[in-house]
Amino acid sequence: MNTDNNKFRISAFVAEVIKMANFSVPAARLLFALIYFQEQTEEAWPTILVEPHTPQDHFCFVAQLRELGFPAKTKSSRFLRKPVEELACFPGVFDQLEISSNGRYLTWRFAEDFFYAMADMDVYGLIEVREIALCQRNFDGALLAQIPLHRRKRLPEFRLIGPNQGYECPTGYVPTKITPRQVERRLRPSLQIWANATGITFAVMLVQEGSRPGYTDIVIRMQHADTTWPKGRFIKRPATAVMWTVGPLLIEADGESAA
């Protein structure tokens, strides 16, 4: 396996699937890692599937996962048990996923349906491998899928909980109850890390839609050197929405102190 490339792609459809699946943080992080490792194999991700594709088996060492930000304080692979079980039970992603009997490596085979989901790369998110380590908190799996997908746009904006434009709610989807204080407490630290790492400023808007009171979704906008938001548009919001922003913090160089 060649792991020299420090970037990898996910299709817009897969980014939406990951967001709507609401995976646990360890499961989301593992899925991103295996998407990356799959791209480094000889099989890679075939992007033109005019005929049925027969997925192949692959493996990676647990030590390679630790290099991507997985727990490193123990030599045990116990930390993989729950995320492996969660992903193995999720339909349409893996045909096979398991930890070896000696706990040193992980074997996987992506499902044919997942290859088709990854095949349409007309719109895709480009993820830096180091960004997998940013996936540490509840919203981070969705953020890691959506930020790289939208950040190259002139007016980048996405929905964090509900489906983005052009997508439908999955069968059995139940909207998450949104409490402004709880959302800000959980989401702000994650966006602060992203802002510091990328230089992006985020505007977070809790929106009210439908015929009943209550916040129904979280809309996130991004602003950076290449965006072209019209004056005032970046923080423009409906009267019923709640909005707050997160920008990069200036981190002093070692040995310097504030004036």
Phi and psi restraints in degrees (value plus and minus 20) as a CYANA .aco file:
   2 ASN   PHI    -114.9   -74.9
   2 ASN   PSI      97.1   137.1
   3 THR   PHI    -136.6   -96.6
   3 THR   PSI      11.4    51.4
   4 ASP   PHI     -94.2   -54.2
   4 ASP   PSI     -51.4   -11.4
   5 ASN   PHI     -90.6   -50.6
   5 ASN   PSI     108.8   148.8
   6 ASN   PHI    -120.6   -80.6
   6 ASN   PSI      -7.0    33.0
   7 LYS   PHI    -155.9  -115.9
   7 LYS   PSI     133.1   173.1
   8 PHE   PHI    -169.1  -129.1
   8 PHE   PSI     142.8   182.8
   9 ARG   PHI    -132.4   -92.4
   9 ARG   PSI     131.0   171.0
  10 ILE   PHI    -150.8  -110.8
  10 ILE   PSI     124.4   164.4
  11 SER   PHI     -91.4   -51.4
  11 SER   PSI     139.6   179.6
  12 ALA   PHI     -80.1   -40.1
  12 ALA   PSI     -56.3   -16.3
  13 PHE   PHI     -86.9   -46.9
  13 PHE   PSI     -62.9   -22.9
  14 VAL   PHI     -85.5   -45.5
  14 VAL   PSI     -58.6   -18.6
  15 ALA   PHI     -78.6   -38.6
  15 ALA   PSI     -59.6   -19.6
  16 GLU   PHI     -90.3   -50.3
  16 GLU   PSI     -60.2   -20.2
  17 VAL   PHI     -81.0   -41.0
  17 VAL   PSI     -65.0   -25.0
  18 ILE   PHI     -82.7   -42.7
  18 ILE   PSI     -62.9   -22.9
  19 LYS   PHI     -82.4   -42.4
  19 LYS   PSI     -69.1   -29.1
  20 MET   PHI     -93.5   -53.5
  20 MET   PSI     -41.5    -1.5
  21 ALA   PHI     -90.6   -50.6
  21 ALA   PSI     -44.1    -4.1
  22 ASN   PHI      35.5    75.5
  22 ASN   PSI      28.0    68.0
  23 PHE   PHI     -83.0   -43.0
  23 PHE   PSI     133.7   173.7
  24 SER   PHI     -83.8   -43.8
  24 SER   PSI     140.6   180.6
  25 VAL   PHI     -78.1   -38.1
  25 VAL   PSI     -69.0   -29.0
  26 PRO   PHI     -81.6   -41.6
  26 PRO   PSI     -56.9   -16.9
  27 ALA   PHI     -89.0   -49.0
  27 ALA   PSI     -62.6   -22.6
  28 ALA   PHI     -82.2   -42.2
  28 ALA   PSI     -64.1   -24.1
  29 ARG   PHI     -82.3   -42.3
  29 ARG   PSI     -62.2   -22.2
  30 LEU   PHI     -85.8   -45.8
  30 LEU   PSI     -59.8   -19.8
  31 LEU   PHI     -83.3   -43.3
  31 LEU   PSI     -64.7   -24.7
  32 PHE   PHI     -80.7   -40.7
  32 PHE   PSI     -62.0   -22.0
  33 ALA   PHI     -82.1   -42.1
  33 ALA   PSI     -61.5   -21.5
  34 LEU   PHI     -95.0   -55.0
  34 LEU   PSI     -50.6   -10.6
  35 ILE   PHI     -81.6   -41.6
  35 ILE   PSI     -62.3   -22.3
  36 TYR   PHI     -84.5   -44.5
  36 TYR   PSI     -68.5   -28.5
  37 PHE   PHI     -82.6   -42.6
  37 PHE   PSI     -58.0   -18.0
  38 GLN   PHI     -79.2   -39.2
  38 GLN   PSI     -59.7   -19.7
  39 GLU   PHI     -85.2   -45.2
  39 GLU   PSI     -45.2    -5.2
  40 GLN   PHI    -106.2   -66.2
  40 GLN   PSI     -27.6    12.4
  41 THR   PHI    -100.7   -60.7
  41 THR   PSI     147.9   187.9
  42 GLU   PHI     -84.0   -44.0
  42 GLU   PSI     -53.9   -13.9
  43 GLU   PHI     -88.4   -48.4
  43 GLU   PSI     -60.0   -20.0
  44 ALA   PHI      34.3    74.3
  44 ALA   PSI    -164.2  -124.2
  45 TRP   PHI    -140.7  -100.7
  45 TRP   PSI      74.1   114.1
  46 PRO   PHI     -76.4   -36.4
  46 PRO   PSI     109.7   149.7
  47 THR   PHI    -120.1   -80.1
  47 THR   PSI     -29.2    10.8
  48 ILE   PHI    -143.8  -103.8
  48 ILE   PSI      83.6   123.6
  49 LEU   PHI    -131.3   -91.3
  49 LEU   PSI      58.1    98.1
  50 VAL   PHI    -103.6   -63.6
  50 VAL   PSI     -36.6     3.4
  51 GLU   PHI    -146.9  -106.9
  51 GLU   PSI     137.2   177.2
  52 PRO   PHI     -75.1   -35.1
  52 PRO   PSI     118.3   158.3
  53 HIS   PHI    -126.7   -86.7
  53 HIS   PSI     111.3   151.3
  54 THR   PHI    -116.6   -76.6
  54 THR   PSI      85.0   125.0
  55 PRO   PHI     -82.3   -42.3
  55 PRO   PSI     129.9   169.9
  56 GLN   PHI    -125.4   -85.4
  56 GLN   PSI     141.0   181.0
  57 ASP   PHI    -105.0   -65.0
  57 ASP   PSI     124.8   164.8
  58 HIS   PHI    -162.6  -122.6
  58 HIS   PSI     149.0   189.0
  59 PHE   PHI    -166.0  -126.0
  59 PHE   PSI     138.5   178.5
  60 CYS   PHI    -161.3  -121.3
  60 CYS   PSI     132.6   172.6
  61 PHE   PHI     -99.7   -59.7
  61 PHE   PSI     127.1   167.1
  62 VAL   PHI     -78.1   -38.1
  62 VAL   PSI     -53.7   -13.7
  63 ALA   PHI     -80.3   -40.3
  63 ALA   PSI     -53.1   -13.1
  64 GLN   PHI     -88.1   -48.1
  64 GLN   PSI     -53.8   -13.8
  65 LEU   PHI     -87.7   -47.7
  65 LEU   PSI     -58.0   -18.0
  66 ARG   PHI     -82.9   -42.9
  66 ARG   PSI     -51.5   -11.5
  67 GLU   PHI     -87.7   -47.7
  67 GLU   PSI     -38.1     1.9
  68 LEU   PHI    -118.3   -78.3
  68 LEU   PSI      -8.4    31.6
  69 GLY   PHI      84.6   124.6
  69 GLY   PSI     -13.1    26.9
  70 PHE   PHI     -96.0   -56.0
  70 PHE   PSI     142.7   182.7
  71 PRO   PHI     -69.9   -29.9
  71 PRO   PSI     112.0   152.0
  72 ALA   PHI    -140.2  -100.2
  72 ALA   PSI     -18.6    21.4
  73 LYS   PHI     -99.8   -59.8
  73 LYS   PSI     -31.3     8.7
  74 THR   PHI    -151.9  -111.9
  74 THR   PSI     128.4   168.4
  75 LYS   PHI    -105.3   -65.3
  75 LYS   PSI     -25.6    14.4
  76 SER   PHI     -94.6   -54.6
  76 SER   PSI     132.5   172.5
  77 SER   PHI    -118.7   -78.7
  77 SER   PSI      -5.0    35.0
  78 ARG   PHI     -79.2   -39.2
  78 ARG   PSI     -51.1   -11.1
  79 PHE   PHI     -84.5   -44.5
  79 PHE   PSI     -34.1     5.9
  80 LEU   PHI    -109.7   -69.7
  80 LEU   PSI     -33.5     6.5
  81 ARG   PHI     -80.7   -40.7
  81 ARG   PSI     -70.3   -30.3
  82 LYS   PHI     -88.0   -48.0
  82 LYS   PSI     -67.3   -27.3
  83 PRO   PHI     -83.5   -43.5
  83 PRO   PSI     -55.5   -15.5
  84 VAL   PHI     -83.1   -43.1
  84 VAL   PSI     -64.2   -24.2
  85 GLU   PHI     -83.3   -43.3
  85 GLU   PSI     -62.1   -22.1
  86 GLU   PHI     -83.5   -43.5
  86 GLU   PSI     -66.7   -26.7
  87 LEU   PHI     -90.2   -50.2
  87 LEU   PSI     -56.6   -16.6
  88 ALA   PHI     -84.8   -44.8
  88 ALA   PSI     -48.2    -8.2
  89 CYS   PHI    -108.7   -68.7
  89 CYS   PSI     -31.4     8.6
  90 PHE   PHI    -101.7   -61.7
  90 PHE   PSI     104.5   144.5
  91 PRO   PHI     -87.9   -47.9
  91 PRO   PSI     121.8   161.8
  92 GLY   PHI      63.0   103.0
  92 GLY   PSI     -14.8    25.2
  93 VAL   PHI    -125.5   -85.5
  93 VAL   PSI     -75.8   -35.8
  94 PHE   PHI    -142.0  -102.0
  94 PHE   PSI     120.2   160.2
  95 ASP   PHI    -107.2   -67.2
  95 ASP   PSI     -45.9    -5.9
  96 GLN   PHI    -173.7  -133.7
  96 GLN   PSI     112.6   152.6
  97 LEU   PHI    -176.4  -136.4
  97 LEU   PSI      97.5   137.5
  98 GLU   PHI    -178.7  -138.7
  98 GLU   PSI     136.6   176.6
  99 ILE   PHI    -109.3   -69.3
  99 ILE   PSI     120.7   160.7
 100 SER   PHI     -84.9   -44.9
 100 SER   PSI     138.8   178.8
 101 SER   PHI     -82.3   -42.3
 101 SER   PSI     -49.2    -9.2
 102 ASN   PHI    -109.4   -69.4
 102 ASN   PSI     -22.3    17.7
 103 GLY   PHI      53.9    93.9
 103 GLY   PSI      -8.0    32.0
 104 ARG   PHI    -113.7   -73.7
 104 ARG   PSI     -41.7    -1.7
 105 TYR   PHI    -166.7  -126.7
 105 TYR   PSI     146.2   186.2
 106 LEU   PHI    -142.3  -102.3
 106 LEU   PSI     115.1   155.1
 107 THR   PHI    -132.2   -92.2
 107 THR   PSI     125.3   165.3
 108 TRP   PHI    -167.5  -127.5
 108 TRP   PSI     137.6   177.6
 109 ARG   PHI    -165.1  -125.1
 109 ARG   PSI      92.1   132.1
 110 PHE   PHI     -86.9   -46.9
 110 PHE   PSI     128.9   168.9
 111 ALA   PHI     -92.9   -52.9
 111 ALA   PSI     131.9   171.9
 112 GLU   PHI     -78.1   -38.1
 112 GLU   PSI     -58.3   -18.3
 113 ASP   PHI     -80.0   -40.0
 113 ASP   PSI     -55.2   -15.2
 114 PHE   PHI     -91.5   -51.5
 114 PHE   PSI     -53.8   -13.8
 115 PHE   PHI     -81.4   -41.4
 115 PHE   PSI     -60.8   -20.8
 116 TYR   PHI     -86.5   -46.5
 116 TYR   PSI     -56.9   -16.9
 117 ALA   PHI     -85.6   -45.6
 117 ALA   PSI     -51.3   -11.3
 118 MET   PHI    -107.4   -67.4
 118 MET   PSI     -30.2     9.8
 119 ALA   PHI     -93.4   -53.4
 119 ALA   PSI     -50.6   -10.6
 120 ASP   PHI    -106.1   -66.1
 120 ASP   PSI      77.6   117.6
 121 MET   PHI    -125.9   -85.9
 121 MET   PSI       2.0    42.0
 122 ASP   PHI     -78.6   -38.6
 122 ASP   PSI     -58.0   -18.0
 123 VAL   PHI    -145.7  -105.7
 123 VAL   PSI     107.2   147.2
 124 TYR   PHI    -169.1  -129.1
 124 TYR   PSI     140.6   180.6
 125 GLY   PHI    -121.8   -81.8
 125 GLY   PSI     114.2   154.2
 126 LEU   PHI    -124.4   -84.4
 126 LEU   PSI      93.3   133.3
 127 ILE   PHI    -127.4   -87.4
 127 ILE   PSI     113.7   153.7
 128 GLU   PHI    -102.0   -62.0
 128 GLU   PSI     116.7   156.7
 129 VAL   PHI     -75.8   -35.8
 129 VAL   PSI     -57.9   -17.9
 130 ARG   PHI     -82.2   -42.2
 130 ARG   PSI     -41.2    -1.2
 131 GLU   PHI     -93.6   -53.6
 131 GLU   PSI     -36.5     3.5
 132 ILE   PHI     -79.5   -39.5
 132 ILE   PSI     -55.9   -15.9
 133 ALA   PHI     -87.9   -47.9
 133 ALA   PSI     -36.0     4.0
 134 LEU   PHI     -95.0   -55.0
 134 LEU   PSI     -32.2     7.8
 135 CYS   PHI    -101.7   -61.7
 135 CYS   PSI      72.7   112.7
 136 GLN   PHI    -149.2  -109.2
 136 GLN   PSI     -40.6    -0.6
 137 ARG   PHI    -146.0  -106.0
 137 ARG   PSI     157.2   197.2
 138 ASN   PHI     -73.3   -33.3
 138 ASN   PSI     -64.0   -24.0
 139 PHE   PHI    -107.3   -67.3
 139 PHE   PSI     -23.4    16.6
 140 ASP   PHI     -89.7   -49.7
 140 ASP   PSI     -49.3    -9.3
 141 GLY   PHI     -82.8   -42.8
 141 GLY   PSI     -65.0   -25.0
 142 ALA   PHI     -86.3   -46.3
 142 ALA   PSI     -60.1   -20.1
 143 LEU   PHI     -84.2   -44.2
 143 LEU   PSI     -61.7   -21.7
 144 LEU   PHI     -86.3   -46.3
 144 LEU   PSI     -48.0    -8.0
 145 ALA   PHI     -99.3   -59.3
 145 ALA   PSI     -59.7   -19.7
 146 GLN   PHI    -110.2   -70.2
 146 GLN   PSI     -58.6   -18.6
 147 ILE   PHI     -80.3   -40.3
 147 ILE   PSI     -71.1   -31.1
 148 PRO   PHI     -83.5   -43.5
 148 PRO   PSI     -47.3    -7.3
 149 LEU   PHI     -90.2   -50.2
 149 LEU   PSI     -57.1   -17.1
 150 HIS   PHI    -126.6   -86.6
 150 HIS   PSI     -35.1     4.9
 151 ARG   PHI     -86.9   -46.9
 151 ARG   PSI     -39.2     0.8
 152 ARG   PHI    -105.2   -65.2
 152 ARG   PSI     -23.3    16.7
 153 LYS   PHI     -97.1   -57.1
 153 LYS   PSI     140.8   180.8
 154 ARG   PHI     -90.7   -50.7
 154 ARG   PSI     -55.8   -15.8
 155 LEU   PHI    -148.7  -108.7
 155 LEU   PSI      53.0    93.0
 156 PRO   PHI     -92.0   -52.0
 156 PRO   PSI     107.8   147.8
 157 GLU   PHI    -176.3  -136.3
 157 GLU   PSI     121.4   161.4
 158 PHE   PHI    -171.4  -131.4
 158 PHE   PSI     142.5   182.5
 159 ARG   PHI    -115.4   -75.4
 159 ARG   PSI     115.1   155.1
 160 LEU   PHI    -110.1   -70.1
 160 LEU   PSI     -45.8    -5.8
 161 ILE   PHI    -133.9   -93.9
 161 ILE   PSI     -74.8   -34.8
 162 GLY   PHI    -103.8   -63.8
 162 GLY   PSI     154.5   194.5
 163 PRO   PHI     -88.5   -48.5
 163 PRO   PSI     123.1   163.1
 164 ASN   PHI     -92.9   -52.9
 164 ASN   PSI     147.5   187.5
 165 GLN   PHI     -76.6   -36.6
 165 GLN   PSI     112.4   152.4
 166 GLY   PHI      75.7   115.7
 166 GLY   PSI     -25.3    14.7
 167 TYR   PHI    -140.2  -100.2
 167 TYR   PSI     131.6   171.6
 168 GLU   PHI    -125.4   -85.4
 168 GLU   PSI     139.7   179.7
 169 CYS   PHI     -86.9   -46.9
 169 CYS   PSI     117.9   157.9
 170 PRO   PHI     -83.1   -43.1
 170 PRO   PSI     135.9   175.9
 171 THR   PHI     -78.6   -38.6
 171 THR   PSI     110.9   150.9
 172 GLY   PHI      62.0   102.0
 172 GLY   PSI     -11.7    28.3
 173 TYR   PHI     -84.5   -44.5
 173 TYR   PSI     110.6   150.6
 174 VAL   PHI    -139.1   -99.1
 174 VAL   PSI      97.7   137.7
 175 PRO   PHI     -77.9   -37.9
 175 PRO   PSI     121.0   161.0
 176 THR   PHI     -95.0   -55.0
 176 THR   PSI     118.0   158.0
 177 LYS   PHI     -91.7   -51.7
 177 LYS   PSI     105.2   145.2
 178 ILE   PHI    -128.9   -88.9
 178 ILE   PSI      98.3   138.3
 179 THR   PHI    -132.8   -92.8
 179 THR   PSI      98.6   138.6
 180 PRO   PHI     -70.9   -30.9
 180 PRO   PSI     -69.2   -29.2
 181 ARG   PHI     -84.1   -44.1
 181 ARG   PSI     -61.4   -21.4
 182 GLN   PHI     -86.6   -46.6
 182 GLN   PSI     -61.0   -21.0
 183 VAL   PHI     -82.0   -42.0
 183 VAL   PSI     -67.1   -27.1
 184 GLU   PHI     -84.0   -44.0
 184 GLU   PSI     -59.4   -19.4
 185 ARG   PHI     -83.7   -43.7
 185 ARG   PSI     -56.0   -16.0
 186 ARG   PHI    -107.7   -67.7
 186 ARG   PSI     -54.1   -14.1
 187 LEU   PHI    -110.7   -70.7
 187 LEU   PSI     -55.9   -15.9
 188 ARG   PHI     -77.5   -37.5
 188 ARG   PSI     -66.3   -26.3
 189 PRO   PHI     -79.7   -39.7
 189 PRO   PSI     -58.0   -18.0
 190 SER   PHI     -85.6   -45.6
 190 SER   PSI     -65.7   -25.7
 191 LEU   PHI     -88.1   -48.1
 191 LEU   PSI     -49.8    -9.8
 192 GLN   PHI     -85.0   -45.0
 192 GLN   PSI     -60.1   -20.1
 193 ILE   PHI     -84.3   -44.3
 193 ILE   PSI     -63.7   -23.7
 194 TRP   PHI     -82.9   -42.9
 194 TRP   PSI     -63.2   -23.2
 195 ALA   PHI     -81.4   -41.4
 195 ALA   PSI     -65.0   -25.0
 196 ASN   PHI     -85.4   -45.4
 196 ASN   PSI     -55.4   -15.4
 197 ALA   PHI     -99.5   -59.5
 197 ALA   PSI     -47.4    -7.4
 198 THR   PHI    -138.6   -98.6
 198 THR   PSI     -35.1     4.9
 199 GLY   PHI      60.0   100.0
 199 GLY   PSI     -10.7    29.3
 200 ILE   PHI    -105.2   -65.2
 200 ILE   PSI     121.3   161.3
 201 THR   PHI    -121.3   -81.3
 201 THR   PSI     112.9   152.9
 202 PHE   PHI    -129.8   -89.8
 202 PHE   PSI     118.8   158.8
 203 ALA   PHI    -133.4   -93.4
 203 ALA   PSI     103.1   143.1
 204 VAL   PHI    -128.2   -88.2
 204 VAL   PSI     105.6   145.6
 205 MET   PHI    -146.6  -106.6
 205 MET   PSI      98.9   138.9
 206 LEU   PHI    -108.6   -68.6
 206 LEU   PSI      99.3   139.3
 207 VAL   PHI    -128.6   -88.6
 207 VAL   PSI     131.9   171.9
 208 GLN   PHI    -133.1   -93.1
 208 GLN   PSI     101.4   141.4
 209 GLU   PHI    -155.2  -115.2
 209 GLU   PSI     140.1   180.1
 210 GLY   PHI      72.8   112.8
 210 GLY   PSI    -188.2  -148.2
 211 SER   PHI    -120.7   -80.7
 211 SER   PSI     -17.4    22.6
 212 ARG   PHI    -145.5  -105.5
 212 ARG   PSI     132.8   172.8
 213 PRO   PHI     -88.2   -48.2
 213 PRO   PSI     141.2   181.2
 214 GLY   PHI      97.3   137.3
 214 GLY   PSI     129.1   169.1
 215 TYR   PHI    -101.4   -61.4
 215 TYR   PSI     112.8   152.8
 216 THR   PHI    -128.7   -88.7
 216 THR   PSI     -39.3     0.7
 217 ASP   PHI    -182.1  -142.1
 217 ASP   PSI     149.0   189.0
 218 ILE   PHI    -139.5   -99.5
 218 ILE   PSI      98.4   138.4
 219 VAL   PHI    -122.9   -82.9
 219 VAL   PSI     110.2   150.2
 220 ILE   PHI    -139.1   -99.1
 220 ILE   PSI     108.0   148.0
 221 ARG   PHI    -129.5   -89.5
 221 ARG   PSI     134.0   174.0
 222 MET   PHI    -147.2  -107.2
 222 MET   PSI     120.6   160.6
 223 GLN   PHI    -152.0  -112.0
 223 GLN   PSI     110.7   150.7
 224 HIS   PHI    -173.9  -133.9
 224 HIS   PSI    -191.5  -151.5
 225 ALA   PHI     -80.5   -40.5
 225 ALA   PSI     -45.8    -5.8
 226 ASP   PHI    -121.5   -81.5
 226 ASP   PSI     -20.4    19.6
 227 THR   PHI    -103.6   -63.6
 227 THR   PSI     139.3   179.3
 228 THR   PHI    -151.6  -111.6
 228 THR   PSI      29.8    69.8
 229 TRP   PHI     -83.5   -43.5
 229 TRP   PSI     111.0   151.0
 230 PRO   PHI     -80.7   -40.7
 230 PRO   PSI     134.5   174.5
 231 LYS   PHI     -74.7   -34.7
 231 LYS   PSI     105.4   145.4
 232 GLY   PHI      64.1   104.1
 232 GLY   PSI     -34.1     5.9
 233 ARG   PHI     -92.2   -52.2
 233 ARG   PSI     -53.4   -13.4
 234 PHE   PHI     -79.0   -39.0
 234 PHE   PSI     -56.7   -16.7
 235 ILE   PHI    -131.4   -91.4
 235 ILE   PSI      -5.0    35.0
 236 LYS   PHI     -93.7   -53.7
 236 LYS   PSI     117.2   157.2
 237 ARG   PHI    -166.7  -126.7
 237 ARG   PSI     136.8   176.8
 238 PRO   PHI     -85.8   -45.8
 238 PRO   PSI     136.6   176.6
 239 ALA   PHI     -81.2   -41.2
 239 ALA   PSI     -47.7    -7.7
 240 THR   PHI    -107.2   -67.2
 240 THR   PSI     -25.8    14.2
 241 ALA   PHI    -110.2   -70.2
 241 ALA   PSI     135.4   175.4
 242 VAL   PHI    -128.1   -88.1
 242 VAL   PSI     112.9   152.9
 243 MET   PHI    -154.1  -114.1
 243 MET   PSI     124.8   164.8
 244 TRP   PHI    -169.6  -129.6
 244 TRP   PSI     141.3   181.3
 245 THR   PHI    -144.1  -104.1
 245 THR   PSI     135.9   175.9
 246 VAL   PHI    -154.5  -114.5
 246 VAL   PSI     103.3   143.3
 247 GLY   PHI    -141.0  -101.0
 247 GLY   PSI     146.7   186.7
 248 PRO   PHI     -82.5   -42.5
 248 PRO   PSI     120.8   160.8
 249 LEU   PHI    -115.7   -75.7
 249 LEU   PSI     118.7   158.7
 250 LEU   PHI     -95.6   -55.6
 250 LEU   PSI     101.3   141.3
 251 ILE   PHI    -124.8   -84.8
 251 ILE   PSI     101.6   141.6
 252 GLU   PHI     -89.6   -49.6
 252 GLU   PSI     128.4   168.4
 253 ALA   PHI     -89.8   -49.8
 253 ALA   PSI     134.3   174.3
 254 ASP   PHI     -78.0   -38.0
 254 ASP   PSI     116.0   156.0
 255 GLY   PHI      70.0   110.0
 255 GLY   PSI     -28.9    11.1
 256 GLU   PHI    -120.4   -80.4
 256 GLU   PSI     135.4   175.4
 257 SER   PHI    -153.3  -113.3
 257 SER   PSI     139.5   179.5
 258 ALA   PHI     -87.8   -47.8
 258 ALA   PSI     125.8   165.8
